[in-house]
Amino acid sequence: MIRELDSSDELEEALREQPAVFYKHSPRCWMSTRAMRQLEKYAGVEGAPPVYLIDVIARRELSNVLSERSGVPHASPQVIVMRGGRTQWHASHLGISARALEANTSE
């Protein structure tokens, strides 16, 4: 499941997930489109945690809040995996793959 975040309240709720998987997406970027296909593949696997999408064009402020909370400088496309409020793993651009996500979100 991929769910788009629209507010800081929704971001705070998503941070309670273990793990919390965030995807920063630009609808204007071909690289983001490629990464989105990988996220869809990952999210379609049974037992995968939800993926929370932040549109970096429409929700730039929310994207900045996530960068601040995670300690990971902004990039797009970008995936950030957090557990217990701490960044566990992150990747951007061609480093985003369903396989890498599976490896970095399993217990």
C-alpha positions in Angstrom: 0.0 0.0 0.0 1.3 3.5 -0.9 -0.4 6.4 0.9 0.2 10.0 0.1 0.9 12.3 3.1 -0.7 15.7 3.1 0.0 17.1 6.6 2.4 17.1 9.5 -0.2 15.2 11.6 -0.2 12.4 9.0 3.6 12.4 9.1 3.6 12.0 12.8 1.1 9.2 12.6 3.2 7.4 10.0 6.3 7.7 12.1 4.6 5.4 14.6 4.8 2.5 12.0 7.7 0.1 12.6 9.3 0.5 10.1 8.1 3.8 8.7 8.9 3.8 5.0 8.8 7.3 3.3 9.2 8.0 -0.4 9.9 11.5 -1.6 8.5 11.8 -5.2 8.5 14.5 -7.8 5.8 14.1 -10.4 7.9 16.1 -12.9 10.9 13.8 -12.8 11.5 10.7 -14.9 13.8 9.3 -12.3 11.0 9.5 -9.7 8.7 7.7 -12.1 11.3 4.9 -12.4 11.6 4.8 -8.6 7.8 4.7 -8.2 7.7 1.5 -10.2 10.1 0.0 -7.7 8.0 1.2 -4.7 4.9 -0.2 -6.3 6.6 -3.6 -6.7 7.8 -3.5 -3.1 4.5 -2.4 -1.7 2.7 -5.1 -3.6 4.5 -7.9 -1.7 2.4 -9.5 1.0 3.5 -8.4 4.5 5.3 -5.3 3.3 4.9 -2.3 5.5 2.9 0.7 4.1 4.9 3.2 2.1 4.2 6.9 2.7 4.6 9.2 -0.3 5.5 12.9 -0.1 5.0 14.9 -3.3 8.0 17.2 -3.0 6.4 19.8 -5.4 3.0 20.1 -3.7 4.3 19.4 -0.1 7.8 20.8 0.0 7.4 22.0 3.6 6.4 18.4 4.7 9.4 17.1 2.8 11.6 19.5 4.7 10.1 18.4 8.0 11.0 14.8 7.2 14.6 15.7 6.2 14.9 17.5 9.6 13.4 14.6 11.6 15.4 11.9 9.8 18.7 13.8 9.5 18.9 12.9 5.8 19.5 15.8 3.4 16.8 16.2 0.8 16.9 14.4 -2.5 14.3 13.4 -5.0 13.5 10.6 -5.6 14.4 9.4 -2.1 13.4 6.6 0.3 13.9 6.9 4.0 13.3 4.0 6.4 12.9 4.8 10.1 12.4 2.7 13.2 11.7 4.2 16.6 12.2 7.7 15.3 15.7 6.9 14.0 16.8 6.6 10.4 17.7 3.0 9.6 18.4 3.3 5.9 18.0 5.7 3.0 18.6 5.7 -0.7 18.0 8.0 -3.6 17.9 7.9 -7.4 19.1 4.6 -8.8 19.7 3.2 -5.3 16.0 2.8 -4.9 14.9 -0.8 -5.7 12.3 -3.2 -4.4 15.1 -5.6 -3.5 17.0 -3.0 -1.5 13.7 -2.0 0.3 13.0 -5.6 1.2 16.5 -6.1 2.5 16.3 -2.9 4.7 12.8 -3.3 6.1 12.8 -6.9 7.2 13.2 -7.7 10.9 
